[in-house]
Amino acid sequence: MRRFDFAKLPLRNFWFAAGSLALIFAPGIARAQEQPTGTTNAAIAAMHDGIVDAARGQVLEGGGGNVSQGGTSVPGVFATTRSRLTDRDEAPWTNSGGPPFGAGYATEATEFSVIGSVYWTFNASPSVRTQVGLLGGYGEVDLDFQTGPVNIDPLINASGASAENWFYGGYVLVSQSSYYAMVTVTGTSGDARVVDLSPNFGGSASYDTSGVLATLDVGSTFTIAQSASGSTYLDVRGGLGALYFSGDTFIQPNDATQFISTDLDATYAGISLELFAPFTLAGGTTITPFVKGTYRHFITYDNEVNFETLNTVSEIAEGRDKGLVEAGMKYTAIPDKAIITGSIYYEGDSYQDTIGGRLGASVKLD
């Protein structure tokens, strides 16, 4: 998170102050902690989902049905990193299930995360293979809060949040010929720190976070063109995901009588199409350019901030339909042994735009 010189901040004028006080003391309305905390929780949950998606990409890129063959039990390792920048607009929030009342903060989020795996590939037959892997990783995200049409207090621009999380879990991939299915289950734990100097929050707070993510991918790879220089393939993949995330109870900085906790749960379905074409170079190495498009629909998405003392719940909205376009290359440095993968991508929905990239490597140890 950027370092700010608070002494240089402009003074709030009377109208900003009056508007803030009206929001804080409006009858029956909880103070707007859903703005910083709900926005922060959405960023952490997206980081967890994104780095696990990068790990799945490291396994499945270039056709999940093409799991490398080897002996009866072939060990290997891989690691992949992801870095991205997200600009998020103000998203509506509701209070205790009522009509839209306000908006979460506009933010600029920078994220870096890494995940690695130790895996084993078992070949039950020439066409049926199983890969089992353990996953572990780390990620951090920094958010700069920004003023918008709804949240106009200039002190918001001097506020932000940061989070650090660990990831752990595993996956199972089963493939037969060109068909495959992959199940991934991962957990996360960490801590978040929110600094909001506006009257909405009135200071800083820290709280522990935890969550779990389960995904299922099912797909098949088809040959769509053949030539003397090589073949072109289309990988068609469908997926389901379920995510749960929570933040422990903390005390509101500007009101010690208020206790706040957070919960986020979501389910989604998606489909992706990946076009790739391997080219064999001198010495047996291979480069495989690929382009991929992904569409995801959130069946459910509930990002709730629980005001335990007031017994009320506020909920931040999220874009229900997301699209991603990715382009990259896989380089097989040592045939059937060592692979390096890199890509850049754009992801967007109705509230946010993201640009990012990932870089990964995998090595078989037989």
Wavefront OBJ file of the C-alpha trace (Angstrom):
o trace
v 0.000 0.000 0.000
v 1.298 3.480 -0.845
v 2.753 5.643 1.949
v 0.801 8.847 2.451
v 1.793 12.165 4.002
v -1.297 12.862 6.055
v -0.138 16.406 6.829
v -0.691 17.334 3.191
v -4.266 16.125 3.073
v -6.834 18.827 2.223
v -9.284 19.767 4.980
v -12.783 18.447 4.535
v -15.321 21.167 3.919
v -18.584 21.565 5.770
v -20.655 19.692 3.182
v -18.443 16.611 3.283
v -18.671 16.587 7.064
v -22.406 17.126 7.097
v -22.989 14.355 4.560
v -20.806 11.948 6.525
v -22.598 12.714 9.796
v -25.958 12.202 8.141
v -24.849 8.764 6.969
v -23.428 7.760 10.337
v -26.423 8.764 12.411
v -29.229 7.939 9.975
v -31.883 6.009 11.957
v -31.743 2.243 11.512
v -28.646 2.316 9.278
v -25.455 0.597 10.374
v -22.274 2.609 10.005
v -20.637 1.995 6.653
v -17.892 -0.481 7.550
v -19.160 -2.628 4.683
v -17.352 -0.210 2.378
v -13.735 -0.943 3.398
v -14.171 -4.451 4.820
v -16.485 -5.842 2.154
v -14.252 -4.512 -0.608
v -11.153 -5.982 1.068
v -12.771 -9.393 1.502
v -13.732 -9.505 -2.184
v -10.087 -8.869 -3.119
v -8.768 -11.641 -0.841
v -11.316 -14.166 -2.114
v -10.439 -13.242 -5.714
v -6.732 -13.753 -4.940
v -7.413 -17.253 -3.554
v -9.548 -18.224 -6.519
v -7.081 -16.705 -8.992
v -3.888 -18.382 -7.791
v -5.606 -21.772 -7.689
v -6.829 -21.130 -11.224
v -3.207 -20.402 -12.202
v -2.154 -23.742 -10.682
v -4.872 -25.537 -12.639
v -3.669 -23.762 -15.754
v -0.115 -24.975 -15.152
v -1.440 -28.550 -15.075
v -4.024 -28.309 -17.862
v -2.470 -25.855 -20.346
v -1.988 -27.490 -23.698
v -4.751 -30.044 -23.148
v -5.490 -31.729 -19.844
v -5.760 -35.074 -21.588
v -2.073 -34.902 -22.468
v -0.656 -35.750 -19.038
v 2.925 -36.849 -19.599
v 3.490 -40.570 -19.620
v 6.261 -42.278 -17.748
v 6.805 -45.198 -15.413
v 4.311 -46.667 -12.991
v 4.749 -43.734 -10.573
v 6.390 -40.535 -11.846
v 7.076 -37.704 -9.341
v 7.331 -34.053 -10.322
v 7.156 -30.478 -9.080
v 5.759 -27.234 -10.425
v 5.431 -23.623 -9.325
v 3.558 -20.690 -10.817
v 3.374 -17.006 -9.930
v 0.692 -14.464 -10.693
v 0.796 -10.663 -10.629
v -2.106 -8.394 -11.500
v -3.626 -4.915 -11.224
v -7.366 -4.387 -10.725
v -9.396 -1.179 -10.983
v -12.749 -1.587 -9.282
v -15.687 0.822 -9.427
v -18.052 1.485 -6.564
v -20.438 -1.460 -6.228
v -23.875 -1.144 -4.564
v -24.528 -2.453 -1.074
v -27.754 -3.164 0.735
v -28.567 -3.035 4.433
v -30.313 -6.067 5.992
v -31.759 -7.198 2.684
v -33.287 -3.809 1.844
v -32.950 -1.750 -1.348
v -29.535 -0.446 -2.480
v -28.359 2.138 0.038
v -24.786 3.070 -0.846
v -21.674 1.765 -2.518
v -18.473 0.000 -1.655
v -15.268 1.883 -2.244
v -13.672 2.262 -5.640
v -10.238 0.674 -5.378
v -6.984 0.030 -7.141
v -5.633 -3.361 -6.092
v -2.175 -4.788 -6.750
v -1.633 -8.483 -6.127
v 1.242 -10.942 -6.159
v 0.843 -14.625 -5.394
v 2.745 -17.861 -5.887
v 1.765 -21.514 -5.567
v 3.731 -24.731 -5.920
v 3.072 -28.431 -6.032
v 4.674 -31.803 -5.549
v 2.829 -34.329 -7.682
v 2.874 -37.954 -8.798
v 1.610 -39.358 -12.095
v 0.328 -42.939 -12.132
v -0.204 -44.760 -15.407
v -2.818 -47.467 -14.980
v -2.719 -48.204 -18.714
v -1.353 -46.615 -21.903
v -4.478 -44.420 -22.134
v -5.560 -43.930 -18.496
v -3.423 -41.748 -16.253
v -3.912 -40.206 -12.812
v -2.020 -37.261 -11.361
v -2.176 -36.452 -7.640
v -0.627 -33.273 -6.278
v -0.163 -31.359 -3.039
v -0.446 -27.547 -3.232
v 1.052 -24.778 -1.086
v 1.404 -21.056 -1.706
v 1.420 -17.469 -0.508
v -0.214 -14.245 -1.680
v -0.472 -10.587 -0.777
v -2.783 -7.853 -2.015
v -2.692 -4.082 -1.403
v -5.713 -1.858 -1.968
v -5.831 1.913 -2.348
v -9.317 3.256 -1.652
v -10.545 6.021 -3.945
v -13.354 8.561 -3.963
v -16.218 8.123 -6.392
v -19.663 9.503 -7.172
v -21.079 8.090 -3.910
v -18.096 8.123 -1.542
v -16.778 11.682 -1.860
v -14.872 12.226 1.400
v -11.271 13.128 0.371
v -9.870 11.216 3.342
v -10.846 8.027 1.507
v -7.951 8.694 -0.881
v -5.538 8.424 2.064
v -6.987 5.079 3.116
v -6.480 1.500 2.041
v -6.040 -2.111 3.060
v -3.573 -4.959 2.819
v -3.758 -8.719 3.290
v -1.402 -11.664 3.427
v -2.622 -15.231 3.014
v -1.246 -18.761 2.842
v -2.786 -21.406 0.573
v -2.721 -25.188 0.971
v -4.523 -28.209 -0.429
v -4.309 -30.671 -3.294
v -5.727 -31.923 -6.562
v -6.490 -35.105 -8.494
v -6.444 -35.244 -12.290
v -7.686 -38.286 -14.213
v -7.350 -38.491 -17.988
v -8.249 -41.072 -20.592
v -7.130 -40.423 -24.146
v -8.207 -36.814 -24.806
v -10.740 -36.597 -21.956
v -9.961 -35.445 -18.432
v -11.423 -34.398 -15.084
v -9.669 -32.473 -12.319
v -10.799 -31.824 -8.735
v -9.038 -29.244 -6.563
v -9.630 -28.497 -2.870
v -7.668 -25.721 -1.152
v -7.823 -23.703 2.031
v -6.461 -20.305 2.975
v -5.621 -18.474 6.180
v -4.087 -15.092 6.835
v -4.774 -11.618 8.124
v -6.109 -8.330 6.783
v -5.531 -4.744 7.910
v -7.908 -1.946 6.958
v -7.030 1.748 7.358
v -9.959 4.084 6.709
v -9.628 7.635 8.025
v -13.097 8.770 6.938
v -15.986 8.880 9.448
v -17.229 5.598 7.945
v -14.555 3.723 9.857
v -12.499 6.192 11.845
v -9.135 4.456 12.072
v -7.570 1.042 11.492
v -8.495 -2.531 12.302
v -6.930 -5.943 11.785
v -8.643 -9.319 11.634
v -7.757 -12.923 10.805
v -9.148 -14.497 7.657
v -9.764 -18.063 6.481
v -11.514 -19.817 3.641
v -11.917 -22.890 1.463
v -12.285 -23.355 -2.298
v -13.372 -26.456 -4.228
v -13.338 -26.703 -8.029
v -14.165 -29.277 -10.694
v -12.924 -29.112 -14.296
v -14.040 -31.509 -17.032
v -12.813 -31.250 -20.597
v -11.629 -32.758 -23.822
v -9.038 -31.904 -26.470
v -9.850 -32.088 -30.178
v -7.587 -31.993 -33.211
v -8.948 -29.320 -35.571
v -6.146 -29.045 -38.161
v -3.115 -31.017 -39.283
v -0.182 -30.045 -41.465
v 3.429 -30.978 -42.114
v 4.576 -28.453 -39.503
v 2.269 -29.754 -36.778
v -1.296 -29.952 -35.531
v -3.678 -27.406 -34.049
v -5.864 -28.382 -31.120
v -8.946 -27.040 -29.357
v -9.404 -27.748 -25.654
v -12.983 -27.369 -24.419
v -13.383 -27.208 -20.657
v -16.322 -26.727 -18.310
v -16.019 -26.072 -14.604
v -17.780 -25.563 -11.288
v -16.521 -23.831 -8.163
v -17.618 -23.186 -4.587
v -15.892 -20.652 -2.320
v -16.302 -19.743 1.335
v -14.374 -17.001 3.127
v -14.695 -15.438 6.566
v -13.113 -12.733 8.668
v -12.936 -12.955 12.457
v -14.776 -10.505 14.675
v -13.109 -7.152 15.299
v -14.076 -3.943 17.114
v -15.102 -0.889 15.108
v -12.293 1.685 15.487
v -14.557 4.686 16.166
v -17.116 2.841 18.303
v -15.870 0.261 20.810
v -19.426 -1.014 21.347
v -19.698 -2.327 17.785
v -18.446 -5.834 16.901
v -18.086 -6.720 13.225
v -17.440 -9.991 11.360
v -17.501 -10.898 7.676
v -18.580 -13.818 5.483
v -18.338 -14.392 1.742
v -19.665 -17.419 -0.107
v -20.053 -17.995 -3.824
v -20.755 -20.706 -6.370
v -20.020 -20.423 -10.074
v -19.998 -22.257 -13.382
v -17.794 -21.537 -16.368
v -16.598 -22.638 -19.756
v -13.293 -22.034 -21.518
v -11.988 -22.599 -25.032
v -8.252 -22.877 -25.587
v -6.589 -23.008 -28.997
v -2.992 -24.250 -29.093
v -0.465 -25.526 -31.620
v 2.816 -27.271 -30.651
v 5.884 -26.702 -32.832
v 8.933 -28.935 -32.510
v 12.282 -27.166 -32.663
v 15.802 -28.444 -33.233
v 16.966 -30.717 -30.452
v 13.457 -31.933 -29.700
v 12.311 -28.895 -27.713
v 8.773 -27.652 -28.304
v 7.003 -24.308 -28.160
v 3.217 -24.221 -27.861
v 1.507 -20.845 -28.360
v -2.017 -20.712 -26.955
v -4.961 -18.352 -26.674
v -7.828 -18.901 -24.273
v -11.207 -17.367 -23.643
v -13.175 -18.004 -20.456
v -16.707 -17.091 -19.409
v -17.817 -17.493 -15.792
v -21.235 -16.961 -14.249
v -21.692 -16.655 -10.490
v -24.738 -18.674 -9.557
v -24.627 -17.214 -6.045
v -22.463 -14.485 -4.516
v -22.971 -13.180 -0.980
v -20.383 -10.815 0.510
v -21.756 -9.944 3.944
v -20.559 -7.646 6.713
v -22.229 -8.626 9.996
v -22.852 -5.931 12.590
v -23.196 -8.247 15.562
v -24.146 -5.621 18.151
v -26.866 -4.112 15.939
v -27.914 -7.526 14.599
v -27.872 -6.249 11.014
v -26.173 -7.458 7.842
v -24.929 -5.439 4.876
v -24.056 -7.002 1.541
v -21.706 -5.817 -1.213
v -22.653 -6.554 -4.835
v -20.343 -8.279 -7.321
v -20.420 -8.680 -11.085
v -22.204 -11.970 -11.776
v -20.727 -12.473 -15.262
v -16.969 -12.404 -15.864
v -14.915 -12.767 -19.011
v -11.214 -13.498 -19.461
v -8.965 -13.458 -22.521
v -5.454 -14.927 -22.175
v -2.522 -15.428 -24.548
v 0.732 -17.191 -23.779
v 3.277 -19.826 -24.626
v 4.445 -23.138 -23.226
v 8.076 -24.064 -23.802
v 9.176 -27.670 -23.335
v 12.836 -27.133 -22.529
v 13.629 -30.819 -22.009
v 11.321 -33.182 -23.891
v 8.776 -34.724 -21.517
v 10.753 -33.398 -18.538
v 10.827 -29.608 -18.057
v 8.147 -27.090 -19.099
v 8.013 -23.287 -18.748
v 4.688 -21.487 -19.218
v 3.980 -17.752 -19.407
v 0.932 -15.673 -20.299
v -0.761 -12.297 -20.043
v -4.490 -11.784 -19.639
v -7.382 -9.374 -19.286
v -10.374 -10.063 -17.044
v -13.462 -7.938 -16.578
v -17.003 -7.708 -15.269
v -19.563 -4.968 -14.691
v -17.607 -3.451 -11.765
v -13.917 -4.092 -12.402
v -11.142 -4.491 -14.965
v -7.976 -6.528 -14.415
v -4.738 -6.949 -16.332
v -2.202 -9.520 -15.218
v 0.301 -12.169 -16.074
v 1.579 -15.479 -14.819
v 4.787 -17.451 -15.141
v 5.261 -21.089 -14.185
v 7.591 -24.044 -14.515
v 7.206 -27.806 -14.014
v 9.808 -30.567 -13.861
v 9.389 -34.337 -13.825
v 11.804 -36.043 -11.445
v 11.992 -39.551 -12.922
l 1 2 3 4 5 6 7 8 9 10 11 12 13 14 15 16 17 18 19 20 21 22 23 24 25 26 27 28 29 30 31 32 33 34 35 36 37 38 39 40 41 42 43 44 45 46 47 48 49 50 51 52 53 54 55 56 57 58 59 60 61 62 63 64 65 66 67 68 69 70 71 72 73 74 75 76 77 78 79 80 81 82 83 84 85 86 87 88 89 90 91 92 93 94 95 96 97 98 99 100 101 102 103 104 105 106 107 108 109 110 111 112 113 114 115 116 117 118 119 120 121 122 123 124 125 126 127 128 129 130 131 132 133 134 135 136 137 138 139 140 141 142 143 144 145 146 147 148 149 150 151 152 153 154 155 156 157 158 159 160 161 162 163 164 165 166 167 168 169 170 171 172 173 174 175 176 177 178 179 180 181 182 183 184 185 186 187 188 189 190 191 192 193 194 195 196 197 198 199 200 201 202 203 204 205 206 207 208 209 210 211 212 213 214 215 216 217 218 219 220 221 222 223 224 225 226 227 228 229 230 231 232 233 234 235 236 237 238 239 240 241 242 243 244 245 246 247 248 249 250 251 252 253 254 255 256 257 258 259 260 261 262 263 264 265 266 267 268 269 270 271 272 273 274 275 276 277 278 279 280 281 282 283 284 285 286 287 288 289 290 291 292 293 294 295 296 297 298 299 300 301 302 303 304 305 306 307 308 309 310 311 312 313 314 315 316 317 318 319 320 321 322 323 324 325 326 327 328 329 330 331 332 333 334 335 336 337 338 339 340 341 342 343 344 345 346 347 348 349 350 351 352 353 354 355 356 357 358 359 360 361 362 363 364 365 366
